[in-house]
Amino acid sequence: RLLVQDRICSVNFSSNMAKPAARIFTAVVAAACAALLIWMCVMFVKIDFTPTELRITDQRVEITSSLWDTTLERDAIENVELIDELPDDDFRRTNGLDDGRNLIGQFEGKQSGECRLYVRLGIAPILKIETDNLTVFINSSTEGEVQMWYEELHGRTG
């Protein structure tokens, strides 16, 4: 038998390690757990150390981060403004990261609606980009970078 009933508690079963199939199964499960642990560590390091970048071209605004990217058509941008802090909205994460230091990914706000956040908390200013169906909030820890993005976008949409 591959599984043997426990003598003390009849509900429990153990692998019969005298069988090669049990040793192989145990090794496969251990290897899968180790691979999953390594993959998760790589993903966490990638999320922590991949900077958020904003690229502005004549046709698009592209925001790239560790796992969540957003592309906006330049013609679809309706409003661009600098704000000192995120709106007092109840942002609900739908697919993203909220680790207490960063808000990255897809969120939904009660007033803001569907939005993308690329925000490191506690850093101002924040660039707010609005389209007809999406709002994007982004900031940077590099001094003056958000102001430069604002001036470039405001000049192209204003």
Rosetta constraint file for C-alpha pairs under 8 A:
AtomPair CA 1 CA 16 HARMONIC 6.93 0.50
AtomPair CA 1 CA 19 HARMONIC 7.99 0.50
AtomPair CA 2 CA 15 HARMONIC 5.92 0.50
AtomPair CA 2 CA 16 HARMONIC 5.26 0.50
AtomPair CA 2 CA 19 HARMONIC 6.71 0.50
AtomPair CA 2 CA 21 HARMONIC 7.34 0.50
AtomPair CA 2 CA 22 HARMONIC 6.25 0.50
AtomPair CA 3 CA 13 HARMONIC 6.08 0.50
AtomPair CA 3 CA 14 HARMONIC 5.52 0.50
AtomPair CA 3 CA 15 HARMONIC 4.72 0.50
AtomPair CA 3 CA 16 HARMONIC 5.66 0.50
AtomPair CA 4 CA 13 HARMONIC 5.42 0.50
AtomPair CA 4 CA 14 HARMONIC 5.30 0.50
AtomPair CA 4 CA 15 HARMONIC 6.22 0.50
AtomPair CA 4 CA 16 HARMONIC 6.13 0.50
AtomPair CA 5 CA 10 HARMONIC 6.03 0.50
AtomPair CA 5 CA 11 HARMONIC 7.37 0.50
AtomPair CA 5 CA 12 HARMONIC 6.11 0.50
AtomPair CA 5 CA 13 HARMONIC 4.46 0.50
AtomPair CA 5 CA 14 HARMONIC 6.44 0.50
AtomPair CA 6 CA 10 HARMONIC 5.51 0.50
AtomPair CA 6 CA 11 HARMONIC 7.33 0.50
AtomPair CA 6 CA 12 HARMONIC 5.43 0.50
AtomPair CA 6 CA 13 HARMONIC 5.40 0.50
AtomPair CA 6 CA 14 HARMONIC 6.68 0.50
AtomPair CA 15 CA 22 HARMONIC 5.88 0.50
AtomPair CA 16 CA 22 HARMONIC 6.11 0.50
AtomPair CA 17 CA 22 HARMONIC 5.44 0.50
AtomPair CA 17 CA 23 HARMONIC 5.78 0.50
AtomPair CA 18 CA 22 HARMONIC 7.56 0.50
AtomPair CA 18 CA 23 HARMONIC 7.92 0.50
AtomPair CA 19 CA 23 HARMONIC 6.82 0.50
AtomPair CA 20 CA 24 HARMONIC 6.16 0.50
AtomPair CA 21 CA 25 HARMONIC 5.99 0.50
AtomPair CA 22 CA 26 HARMONIC 6.09 0.50
AtomPair CA 23 CA 27 HARMONIC 6.13 0.50
AtomPair CA 24 CA 28 HARMONIC 6.11 0.50
AtomPair CA 25 CA 29 HARMONIC 6.20 0.50
AtomPair CA 26 CA 30 HARMONIC 6.11 0.50
AtomPair CA 27 CA 31 HARMONIC 6.04 0.50
AtomPair CA 28 CA 32 HARMONIC 6.07 0.50
AtomPair CA 29 CA 33 HARMONIC 6.17 0.50
AtomPair CA 30 CA 34 HARMONIC 6.18 0.50
AtomPair CA 31 CA 35 HARMONIC 6.07 0.50
AtomPair CA 32 CA 36 HARMONIC 6.10 0.50
AtomPair CA 33 CA 37 HARMONIC 6.15 0.50
AtomPair CA 34 CA 38 HARMONIC 6.19 0.50
AtomPair CA 35 CA 39 HARMONIC 6.07 0.50
AtomPair CA 36 CA 40 HARMONIC 6.12 0.50
AtomPair CA 37 CA 41 HARMONIC 6.25 0.50
AtomPair CA 38 CA 42 HARMONIC 6.25 0.50
AtomPair CA 39 CA 43 HARMONIC 6.23 0.50
AtomPair CA 40 CA 44 HARMONIC 6.17 0.50
AtomPair CA 41 CA 45 HARMONIC 6.18 0.50
AtomPair CA 42 CA 46 HARMONIC 6.07 0.50
AtomPair CA 43 CA 47 HARMONIC 6.13 0.50
AtomPair CA 44 CA 48 HARMONIC 6.16 0.50
AtomPair CA 45 CA 49 HARMONIC 6.02 0.50
AtomPair CA 46 CA 50 HARMONIC 5.58 0.50
AtomPair CA 46 CA 66 HARMONIC 6.14 0.50
AtomPair CA 47 CA 66 HARMONIC 5.12 0.50
AtomPair CA 47 CA 67 HARMONIC 7.18 0.50
AtomPair CA 50 CA 65 HARMONIC 6.45 0.50
AtomPair CA 50 CA 66 HARMONIC 5.31 0.50
AtomPair CA 51 CA 65 HARMONIC 6.11 0.50
AtomPair CA 51 CA 66 HARMONIC 7.16 0.50
AtomPair CA 52 CA 63 HARMONIC 7.06 0.50
AtomPair CA 52 CA 64 HARMONIC 5.65 0.50
AtomPair CA 52 CA 65 HARMONIC 4.38 0.50
AtomPair CA 52 CA 66 HARMONIC 7.27 0.50
AtomPair CA 52 CA 118 HARMONIC 7.03 0.50
AtomPair CA 52 CA 140 HARMONIC 7.66 0.50
AtomPair CA 53 CA 63 HARMONIC 5.65 0.50
AtomPair CA 53 CA 64 HARMONIC 5.29 0.50
AtomPair CA 53 CA 65 HARMONIC 6.49 0.50
AtomPair CA 54 CA 61 HARMONIC 7.03 0.50
AtomPair CA 54 CA 62 HARMONIC 5.70 0.50
AtomPair CA 54 CA 63 HARMONIC 4.51 0.50
AtomPair CA 54 CA 64 HARMONIC 6.56 0.50
AtomPair CA 54 CA 149 HARMONIC 7.94 0.50
AtomPair CA 55 CA 61 HARMONIC 5.80 0.50
AtomPair CA 55 CA 62 HARMONIC 5.12 0.50
AtomPair CA 55 CA 63 HARMONIC 6.44 0.50
AtomPair CA 56 CA 60 HARMONIC 6.14 0.50
AtomPair CA 56 CA 61 HARMONIC 4.64 0.50
AtomPair CA 56 CA 62 HARMONIC 6.47 0.50
AtomPair CA 56 CA 153 HARMONIC 7.76 0.50
AtomPair CA 57 CA 61 HARMONIC 6.28 0.50
AtomPair CA 58 CA 74 HARMONIC 7.14 0.50
AtomPair CA 59 CA 73 HARMONIC 6.02 0.50
AtomPair CA 59 CA 74 HARMONIC 5.29 0.50
AtomPair CA 59 CA 75 HARMONIC 7.46 0.50
AtomPair CA 60 CA 71 HARMONIC 6.73 0.50
AtomPair CA 60 CA 72 HARMONIC 5.59 0.50
AtomPair CA 60 CA 73 HARMONIC 4.51 0.50
AtomPair CA 60 CA 74 HARMONIC 4.81 0.50
AtomPair CA 61 CA 71 HARMONIC 5.75 0.50
AtomPair CA 61 CA 72 HARMONIC 5.09 0.50
AtomPair CA 61 CA 73 HARMONIC 6.33 0.50
AtomPair CA 61 CA 74 HARMONIC 6.24 0.50
AtomPair CA 62 CA 69 HARMONIC 7.54 0.50
AtomPair CA 62 CA 70 HARMONIC 5.95 0.50
AtomPair CA 62 CA 71 HARMONIC 4.49 0.50
AtomPair CA 62 CA 72 HARMONIC 6.41 0.50
AtomPair CA 63 CA 69 HARMONIC 5.58 0.50
AtomPair CA 63 CA 70 HARMONIC 5.12 0.50
AtomPair CA 63 CA 71 HARMONIC 6.25 0.50
AtomPair CA 64 CA 68 HARMONIC 6.74 0.50
AtomPair CA 64 CA 69 HARMONIC 4.55 0.50
AtomPair CA 64 CA 70 HARMONIC 6.62 0.50
AtomPair CA 65 CA 69 HARMONIC 5.89 0.50
AtomPair CA 65 CA 118 HARMONIC 7.85 0.50
AtomPair CA 67 CA 105 HARMONIC 7.91 0.50
AtomPair CA 68 CA 96 HARMONIC 7.36 0.50
AtomPair CA 68 CA 104 HARMONIC 7.33 0.50
AtomPair CA 68 CA 105 HARMONIC 5.38 0.50
AtomPair CA 68 CA 106 HARMONIC 7.83 0.50
AtomPair CA 69 CA 105 HARMONIC 7.83 0.50
AtomPair CA 70 CA 116 HARMONIC 7.81 0.50
AtomPair CA 72 CA 76 HARMONIC 7.01 0.50
AtomPair CA 72 CA 77 HARMONIC 7.41 0.50
AtomPair CA 73 CA 77 HARMONIC 6.99 0.50
AtomPair CA 74 CA 157 HARMONIC 7.78 0.50
AtomPair CA 75 CA 157 HARMONIC 7.86 0.50
AtomPair CA 76 CA 131 HARMONIC 5.65 0.50
AtomPair CA 76 CA 132 HARMONIC 7.21 0.50
AtomPair CA 77 CA 129 HARMONIC 6.92 0.50
AtomPair CA 77 CA 130 HARMONIC 5.87 0.50
AtomPair CA 77 CA 131 HARMONIC 4.69 0.50
AtomPair CA 77 CA 132 HARMONIC 7.68 0.50
AtomPair CA 77 CA 157 HARMONIC 7.02 0.50
AtomPair CA 78 CA 129 HARMONIC 7.78 0.50
AtomPair CA 78 CA 130 HARMONIC 5.65 0.50
AtomPair CA 78 CA 131 HARMONIC 5.13 0.50
AtomPair CA 78 CA 132 HARMONIC 6.96 0.50
AtomPair CA 78 CA 157 HARMONIC 7.33 0.50
AtomPair CA 79 CA 128 HARMONIC 7.98 0.50
AtomPair CA 79 CA 129 HARMONIC 5.97 0.50
AtomPair CA 79 CA 130 HARMONIC 5.11 0.50
AtomPair CA 79 CA 131 HARMONIC 7.01 0.50
AtomPair CA 79 CA 157 HARMONIC 7.44 0.50
AtomPair CA 80 CA 127 HARMONIC 7.20 0.50
AtomPair CA 80 CA 128 HARMONIC 5.71 0.50
AtomPair CA 80 CA 129 HARMONIC 4.70 0.50
AtomPair CA 80 CA 130 HARMONIC 6.38 0.50
AtomPair CA 80 CA 150 HARMONIC 7.03 0.50
AtomPair CA 80 CA 153 HARMONIC 7.06 0.50
AtomPair CA 80 CA 154 HARMONIC 6.19 0.50
AtomPair CA 80 CA 157 HARMONIC 7.83 0.50
AtomPair CA 81 CA 127 HARMONIC 5.97 0.50
AtomPair CA 81 CA 128 HARMONIC 5.29 0.50
AtomPair CA 81 CA 129 HARMONIC 6.79 0.50
AtomPair CA 81 CA 150 HARMONIC 7.03 0.50
AtomPair CA 81 CA 154 HARMONIC 7.96 0.50
AtomPair CA 82 CA 125 HARMONIC 6.26 0.50
AtomPair CA 82 CA 126 HARMONIC 5.70 0.50
AtomPair CA 82 CA 127 HARMONIC 4.79 0.50
AtomPair CA 82 CA 128 HARMONIC 6.13 0.50
AtomPair CA 82 CA 147 HARMONIC 7.85 0.50
AtomPair CA 82 CA 150 HARMONIC 7.07 0.50
AtomPair CA 83 CA 124 HARMONIC 7.69 0.50
AtomPair CA 83 CA 125 HARMONIC 5.70 0.50
AtomPair CA 83 CA 126 HARMONIC 5.25 0.50
AtomPair CA 83 CA 127 HARMONIC 6.42 0.50
AtomPair CA 83 CA 128 HARMONIC 7.03 0.50
AtomPair CA 84 CA 124 HARMONIC 5.40 0.50
AtomPair CA 84 CA 125 HARMONIC 4.79 0.50
AtomPair CA 84 CA 126 HARMONIC 6.08 0.50
AtomPair CA 85 CA 124 HARMONIC 6.51 0.50
AtomPair CA 85 CA 125 HARMONIC 6.87 0.50
AtomPair CA 85 CA 126 HARMONIC 6.47 0.50
AtomPair CA 86 CA 126 HARMONIC 7.40 0.50
AtomPair CA 86 CA 137 HARMONIC 7.96 0.50
AtomPair CA 89 CA 109 HARMONIC 5.90 0.50
AtomPair CA 89 CA 110 HARMONIC 6.27 0.50
AtomPair CA 89 CA 111 HARMONIC 6.38 0.50
AtomPair CA 89 CA 112 HARMONIC 7.30 0.50
AtomPair CA 90 CA 109 HARMONIC 5.45 0.50
AtomPair CA 90 CA 110 HARMONIC 5.95 0.50
AtomPair CA 91 CA 107 HARMONIC 6.07 0.50
AtomPair CA 91 CA 108 HARMONIC 5.43 0.50
AtomPair CA 91 CA 109 HARMONIC 4.32 0.50
AtomPair CA 91 CA 110 HARMONIC 7.03 0.50
AtomPair CA 92 CA 107 HARMONIC 5.39 0.50
AtomPair CA 92 CA 108 HARMONIC 5.12 0.50
AtomPair CA 92 CA 109 HARMONIC 6.18 0.50
AtomPair CA 93 CA 97 HARMONIC 7.50 0.50
AtomPair CA 93 CA 98 HARMONIC 7.47 0.50
AtomPair CA 93 CA 105 HARMONIC 7.79 0.50
AtomPair CA 93 CA 106 HARMONIC 6.24 0.50
AtomPair CA 93 CA 107 HARMONIC 4.36 0.50
AtomPair CA 93 CA 108 HARMONIC 6.45 0.50
AtomPair CA 94 CA 106 HARMONIC 5.60 0.50
AtomPair CA 94 CA 107 HARMONIC 5.22 0.50
AtomPair CA 94 CA 108 HARMONIC 6.87 0.50
AtomPair CA 95 CA 105 HARMONIC 6.02 0.50
AtomPair CA 95 CA 106 HARMONIC 4.98 0.50
AtomPair CA 95 CA 107 HARMONIC 6.84 0.50
AtomPair CA 96 CA 103 HARMONIC 7.50 0.50
AtomPair CA 96 CA 104 HARMONIC 5.56 0.50
AtomPair CA 96 CA 105 HARMONIC 4.04 0.50
AtomPair CA 96 CA 106 HARMONIC 5.45 0.50
AtomPair CA 96 CA 107 HARMONIC 7.31 0.50
AtomPair CA 97 CA 102 HARMONIC 7.01 0.50
AtomPair CA 97 CA 103 HARMONIC 5.65 0.50
AtomPair CA 97 CA 104 HARMONIC 5.08 0.50
AtomPair CA 97 CA 105 HARMONIC 6.22 0.50
AtomPair CA 98 CA 102 HARMONIC 5.77 0.50
AtomPair CA 98 CA 103 HARMONIC 4.80 0.50
AtomPair CA 98 CA 104 HARMONIC 6.74 0.50
AtomPair CA 99 CA 103 HARMONIC 7.14 0.50
AtomPair CA 100 CA 121 HARMONIC 7.69 0.50
AtomPair CA 101 CA 120 HARMONIC 5.95 0.50
AtomPair CA 101 CA 121 HARMONIC 5.40 0.50
AtomPair CA 102 CA 118 HARMONIC 7.53 0.50
AtomPair CA 102 CA 119 HARMONIC 5.75 0.50
AtomPair CA 102 CA 120 HARMONIC 4.49 0.50
AtomPair CA 102 CA 121 HARMONIC 5.73 0.50
AtomPair CA 103 CA 117 HARMONIC 5.81 0.50
AtomPair CA 103 CA 118 HARMONIC 5.92 0.50
AtomPair CA 103 CA 119 HARMONIC 5.21 0.50
AtomPair CA 103 CA 120 HARMONIC 6.46 0.50
AtomPair CA 103 CA 121 HARMONIC 7.38 0.50
AtomPair CA 104 CA 116 HARMONIC 7.30 0.50
AtomPair CA 104 CA 117 HARMONIC 5.04 0.50
AtomPair CA 104 CA 118 HARMONIC 4.55 0.50
AtomPair CA 104 CA 119 HARMONIC 6.33 0.50
AtomPair CA 105 CA 116 HARMONIC 5.53 0.50
AtomPair CA 105 CA 117 HARMONIC 5.55 0.50
AtomPair CA 105 CA 118 HARMONIC 6.63 0.50
AtomPair CA 106 CA 114 HARMONIC 7.62 0.50
AtomPair CA 106 CA 115 HARMONIC 6.16 0.50
AtomPair CA 106 CA 116 HARMONIC 4.79 0.50
AtomPair CA 106 CA 117 HARMONIC 6.62 0.50
AtomPair CA 107 CA 114 HARMONIC 6.23 0.50
AtomPair CA 107 CA 115 HARMONIC 5.35 0.50
AtomPair CA 107 CA 116 HARMONIC 5.84 0.50
AtomPair CA 107 CA 117 HARMONIC 6.90 0.50
AtomPair CA 108 CA 112 HARMONIC 7.08 0.50
AtomPair CA 108 CA 113 HARMONIC 5.24 0.50
AtomPair CA 108 CA 114 HARMONIC 4.53 0.50
AtomPair CA 108 CA 115 HARMONIC 5.70 0.50
AtomPair CA 109 CA 113 HARMONIC 4.75 0.50
AtomPair CA 109 CA 114 HARMONIC 6.47 0.50
AtomPair CA 109 CA 115 HARMONIC 7.23 0.50
AtomPair CA 112 CA 135 HARMONIC 7.02 0.50
AtomPair CA 113 CA 134 HARMONIC 7.40 0.50
AtomPair CA 113 CA 135 HARMONIC 7.73 0.50
AtomPair CA 114 CA 133 HARMONIC 7.15 0.50
AtomPair CA 114 CA 134 HARMONIC 5.56 0.50
AtomPair CA 114 CA 135 HARMONIC 6.70 0.50
AtomPair CA 115 CA 134 HARMONIC 5.32 0.50
AtomPair CA 115 CA 135 HARMONIC 4.57 0.50
AtomPair CA 115 CA 136 HARMONIC 5.52 0.50
AtomPair CA 115 CA 137 HARMONIC 7.67 0.50
AtomPair CA 116 CA 134 HARMONIC 7.57 0.50
AtomPair CA 116 CA 135 HARMONIC 6.37 0.50
AtomPair CA 116 CA 136 HARMONIC 4.71 0.50
AtomPair CA 116 CA 137 HARMONIC 6.33 0.50
AtomPair CA 117 CA 136 HARMONIC 5.88 0.50
AtomPair CA 117 CA 137 HARMONIC 4.88 0.50
AtomPair CA 117 CA 138 HARMONIC 6.12 0.50
AtomPair CA 118 CA 136 HARMONIC 7.78 0.50
AtomPair CA 118 CA 137 HARMONIC 6.01 0.50
AtomPair CA 118 CA 138 HARMONIC 4.59 0.50
AtomPair CA 118 CA 139 HARMONIC 6.63 0.50
AtomPair CA 119 CA 126 HARMONIC 7.60 0.50
AtomPair CA 119 CA 137 HARMONIC 6.66 0.50
AtomPair CA 119 CA 138 HARMONIC 5.20 0.50
AtomPair CA 119 CA 139 HARMONIC 5.36 0.50
AtomPair CA 119 CA 140 HARMONIC 7.54 0.50
AtomPair CA 120 CA 139 HARMONIC 6.74 0.50
AtomPair CA 120 CA 140 HARMONIC 7.25 0.50
AtomPair CA 120 CA 141 HARMONIC 7.62 0.50
AtomPair CA 123 CA 139 HARMONIC 7.23 0.50
AtomPair CA 123 CA 140 HARMONIC 7.43 0.50
AtomPair CA 123 CA 141 HARMONIC 6.71 0.50
AtomPair CA 124 CA 139 HARMONIC 7.03 0.50
AtomPair CA 125 CA 139 HARMONIC 6.58 0.50
AtomPair CA 125 CA 146 HARMONIC 6.90 0.50
AtomPair CA 125 CA 147 HARMONIC 7.93 0.50
AtomPair CA 126 CA 137 HARMONIC 6.42 0.50
AtomPair CA 126 CA 138 HARMONIC 5.65 0.50
AtomPair CA 126 CA 139 HARMONIC 4.74 0.50
AtomPair CA 126 CA 140 HARMONIC 7.95 0.50
AtomPair CA 126 CA 146 HARMONIC 7.01 0.50
AtomPair CA 127 CA 136 HARMONIC 7.92 0.50
AtomPair CA 127 CA 137 HARMONIC 5.63 0.50
AtomPair CA 127 CA 138 HARMONIC 5.25 0.50
AtomPair CA 127 CA 139 HARMONIC 6.06 0.50
AtomPair CA 127 CA 146 HARMONIC 6.43 0.50
AtomPair CA 127 CA 149 HARMONIC 7.97 0.50
AtomPair CA 127 CA 150 HARMONIC 6.75 0.50
AtomPair CA 128 CA 135 HARMONIC 6.99 0.50
AtomPair CA 128 CA 136 HARMONIC 5.73 0.50
AtomPair CA 128 CA 137 HARMONIC 4.71 0.50
AtomPair CA 128 CA 138 HARMONIC 6.75 0.50
AtomPair CA 129 CA 135 HARMONIC 5.70 0.50
AtomPair CA 129 CA 136 HARMONIC 5.04 0.50
AtomPair CA 129 CA 137 HARMONIC 6.51 0.50
AtomPair CA 130 CA 134 HARMONIC 6.11 0.50
AtomPair CA 130 CA 135 HARMONIC 4.49 0.50
AtomPair CA 130 CA 136 HARMONIC 6.41 0.50
AtomPair CA 131 CA 135 HARMONIC 6.17 0.50
AtomPair CA 139 CA 146 HARMONIC 6.06 0.50
AtomPair CA 140 CA 145 HARMONIC 6.55 0.50
AtomPair CA 140 CA 146 HARMONIC 6.23 0.50
AtomPair CA 144 CA 148 HARMONIC 6.31 0.50
AtomPair CA 145 CA 149 HARMONIC 6.32 0.50
AtomPair CA 146 CA 150 HARMONIC 6.13 0.50
AtomPair CA 147 CA 151 HARMONIC 6.20 0.50
AtomPair CA 148 CA 152 HARMONIC 6.21 0.50
AtomPair CA 149 CA 153 HARMONIC 6.03 0.50
AtomPair CA 150 CA 154 HARMONIC 5.67 0.50
AtomPair CA 151 CA 155 HARMONIC 5.95 0.50
AtomPair CA 152 CA 156 HARMONIC 6.45 0.50
AtomPair CA 153 CA 157 HARMONIC 6.11 0.50
AtomPair CA 154 CA 158 HARMONIC 5.17 0.50
